[in-house]
Amino acid sequence: MKYKTDFGQFISEQKAKISLQSQELAKILGISLGYLSQLEHGKRKCPDVRLLQKMIEVFDLSVEEINVLYDLYSDASGQISPDIAEYIQSNRIVKKALRYARDVSAKDEDWVQFIESLKNEQ
């Protein structure tokens, strides 16, 4: 999914939302001001997952905002979203299901149907 912002802009927006100056945020996050600036300007794209977790706490993000942060991180870094990677890693059947979907070239419609079937079970 594409968003109207990118990872760095999202950080800047959240920083403004809680009325923090860059120096204050860098100190709270335990990073240098230069590193924060590089993140905000898209020059660094892969912060440590622990730093992402700290950002989530400092910005007091909602579940939806956390998902956006992870997706923007994934888009910027080319890595799978940390929450998804953790879920896959902790569930052997999910690995099997993803490989099967890959092997049969599952289409978007297949995934939509799968999601709907899960929603119907709840």
C-alpha positions, 0 to 999 in steps of 0.5 A, spaced: 500 500 500 502 506 498 501 512 503 501 520 502 508 520 506 514 516 507 518 514 513 522 520 514 516 525 513 512 520 518 517 521 523 517 529 522 509 529 522 509 525 529 515 529 532 511 535 530 504 532 533 507 531 540 511 538 540 518 536 540 524 539 537 529 535 534 534 535 539 529 533 544 527 527 540 534 525 539 535 525 546 529 521 548 530 516 542 538 515 544 540 517 537 544 523 535 541 529 532 545 528 525 542 520 525 535 523 526 536 528 521 538 523 516 532 519 518 527 524 517 530 526 510 530 519 507 538 519 507 538 513 512 532 508 511 533 502 516 533 504 523 534 498 528 527 495 530 528 497 537 529 504 535 522 503 531 519 500 538 522 506 542 518 511 536 512 507 537 512 508 545 514 516 544 509 518 539 504 514 543 502 511 536 495 507 535 495 500 532 493 503 525 499 508 526 504 503 528 501 499 522 503 505 517 510 506 520 511 499 519 509 499 512 513 505 511 519 502 514 518 496 509 517 501 503 523 505 505 528 499 507 526 494 502 525 489 508 519 485 510 515 489 516 518 487 523 511 485 525 510 481 519 516 478 520 515 476 527 509 473 526 511 469 520 517 467 524 513 464 530 508 460 526 510 454 522 504 453 519 504 461 516 511 459 513 507 453 509 501 457 507 505 462 504 510 457 500 504 454 498 501 461 496 507 462 492 507 455 489 500 456 486 501 463 484 496 466 489 492 472 486 490 478 490 483 475 489 485 469 493 488 473 498 481 477 499 477 471 499 482 468 505 481 475 509 474 475 508 473 467 510 477 469 517 473 475 518 467 471 517 470 466 523 470 472 528 
